[in-house]
Amino acid sequence: MLVLVEGPTLADRISKGPIPLDEALPIAKQIVEALEAAHEAAVIHRDLKPANIKVREDGTVKVLDFGLVQALDPAPVR
């Protein structure tokens, strides 16, 4: 499924200079929450980098490009 996510990548934002702490913390928190949700679904991103993270104008963060995803082996049921 392809979805257009408007806004610059985190790489674009970083290239403009340091991100103030009050802006960086919410971005980091959303990235961690997205990765936590993926891990709970037994998915590992495998190519996480600033170019694969978009920051929308409203401050919402979207982690992109799960193309190199690796599914975790579920624990064997006994």
Stockholm file with secondary structure:
# STOCKHOLM 1.0

chainA/1-78         MLVLVEGPTLADRISKGPIPLDEALPIAKQIVEALEAAHEAAVIHRDLKPANIKVREDGTVKVLDFGLVQALDPAPVR
#=GR chainA/1-78 SS CCCCCCSCBHHHHHHTSCCCHHHHHHHHHHHHHHHHHHHHTTEECSCCCGGGEEECTTSCEEECCGGGCEECCCCCCC
#=GC SS_cons        CCCCCCSCBHHHHHHTSCCCHHHHHHHHHHHHHHHHHHHHTTEECSCCCGGGEEECTTSCEEECCGGGCEECCCCCCC
//
